[in-house]
Amino acid sequence: MKPPILIGENISFSPEFYAHLDKLSNSFVIVTDSTVKKLYAKDLERRLRSRGHTVKTFHFKGGETSKNRETKAHLEDQMIKNGIHRDFVMIALGGGVVTDLAGYIAATFLRGLKLINMPTSLVGMVDASHGGKNGINTDVGKNLIGSFYIPSLIVVDPMFLRTLPDEEMKNGLSEMIKHSLVSDSNLFTELYNSPEYYRTPLILRSIEIKYSIIGKDLLDRGLRNLLNFGHSIGHAIELTSNYQVGHGLAVAMGIMTECRLSKELSKEDLQQIDSIFEKYNYPLFLPENVTKEGIYKTLLFDKKAMHGTINCTFLSKIGTSYLERIDPNAMEYAIDWMFKRFGPPHYAENFNHALVD
Ligand code: GLY
């Protein structure tokens, strides 16, 4: 279930990397987005060709709004037209959107192509490229269609982070903070105190937490739900804002809000959690198009999709988590808190932090 993972600065230029690829095939299909194509895919294509491999590259316009059926169909049509056959191994080179979309194509194209995930974003390195989940969004929700498909190799090279914009770094940092909150208080402290959180050792710790959880529940029937901490609210914010609020910022607000559901969490822990996002200068606010009604509608849809039983992750303290059913009253309170804290000023009227924190 845990595929080989190559990790380290510049690992994607190492003899070890080429040896793994040589073992898998001599034909590769790179799927990437337009930005990563220019930055890294052309160079990778050239390097693989110079070693005698056949390489074809397909790209799409980057961004969450491309993660849909249309982009998938377009890429598949291109691959069919260009004669991609079952000996080709797919390399998903890019961020979470690329690995989600390419992974889904790899899972179904000719009933399955071998897959190599090469995440170029921090969120891809610590989260999205591990655990086999892939998929696409529809108008009513994120990741509603997809599969579990384990890659044959994952290559985590923090060298790619050199060109990553700050917002993208925050997408990854939010997931690392999430991992630490559900499972490892020491990692939380290290993230708090390490501005260089994007180096190999902390990335590796974050990855290990993910595998320790999915090792017990790959197919997401129970325990894996711990990894959705902050994401029920986070997804609802992303969707209702029409993706105006990026994933990392939405998950940060989701984490802070879902923390308010946990009765046992101490005031000190709550403050530490709020302050890690302040420390890393997260610009957290809800734009005007995010309304309470919109958030409830999305949460209700999620609930229906899960047969009415949404389990939510609760923290008893930083680093210790458990799953429990959501109490609708507690959720209402938490959403109220969120709008007062992050919403437009009219939500904050008569607001007293001391009462709700
Ligand atoms: N990103 C959450 C999971 O892989 O389950």
Residues whose N, C-alpha, C, O or C-beta is under 5 A from the ligand:
A	BS01	LIG	H130 G131 K133 R224 L227
